[in-house]
Amino acid sequence: MKAVEELGGSAKDVVRTRMFITDSQDADAVGAVHGAIFRDVRPAATMVVVKALLRDEWRVEIEAEAFVGDA
């Protein structure tokens, strides 16, 4: 959200998220945090379990698409 906020946007400007997790056991926790942040917005969302992320210590990566301003 920091990148969206730096552009003058907020959670309500996010239209789609993609969550990549390396352990299916984390799905409920990641979904709960996502739901808390976007509870009033409900962007299209996808969660995928992947073998690995760019760094070994990463367990979750979230990609968000937002339209901010006149876009």
C-alpha positions in Angstrom: 0.0 0.0 0.0 2.9 2.3 0.6 3.6 2.7 -3.2 -0.1 3.5 -3.9 -0.2 6.0 -1.0 3.0 7.7 -2.3 1.1 8.4 -5.5 -1.8 9.9 -3.6 -4.0 6.8 -3.6 -5.5 4.5 -1.0 -6.9 1.0 -0.7 -10.1 2.1 -2.4 -8.1 2.7 -5.6 -6.9 -0.9 -5.8 -8.8 -2.9 -8.3 -6.9 -6.2 -8.3 -4.5 -8.1 -6.1 -2.4 -11.2 -6.5 -1.1 -13.0 -3.5 1.8 -15.5 -3.9 2.5 -17.7 -0.9 5.1 -20.5 -0.5 3.2 -22.5 2.1 -0.5 -23.3 1.8 -0.6 -23.2 5.7 -0.3 -19.4 5.4 -3.4 -19.0 3.2 -5.9 -18.2 6.0 -3.6 -15.7 7.7 -2.7 -13.9 4.5 -6.4 -13.9 3.5 -7.4 -12.4 6.8 -4.8 -9.6 6.5 -5.9 -8.9 2.9 -9.5 -8.9 4.1 -8.8 -6.4 6.9 -7.0 -4.0 4.5 -9.5 -4.3 1.7 -12.8 -5.1 3.6 -14.7 -2.1 2.2 -13.1 -2.3 -1.3 -13.2 -5.9 -2.4 -10.7 -5.8 -5.3 -10.5 -8.9 -7.6 -8.1 -11.2 -5.8 -6.1 -14.3 -6.6 -4.0 -16.4 -4.2 -1.5 -18.9 -5.6 0.9 -21.3 -3.9 4.3 -21.2 -5.5 7.4 -23.2 -5.0 9.6 -20.2 -4.2 9.8 -16.4 -4.3 12.8 -14.3 -5.3 14.4 -14.5 -1.9 14.5 -17.6 0.3 13.3 -15.7 3.4 10.2 -14.4 1.6 7.0 -16.4 2.3 4.5 -13.9 0.8 4.5 -11.5 -2.1 1.5 -9.4 -2.9 1.0 -7.6 -6.2 -1.6 -4.8 -6.5 -3.1 -2.9 -9.4 -4.5 0.5 -8.7 -5.9 3.4 -10.6 -4.9 6.7 -9.0 -6.0 10.2 -10.1 -7.2 10.7 -13.6 -6.0 7.3 -14.9 
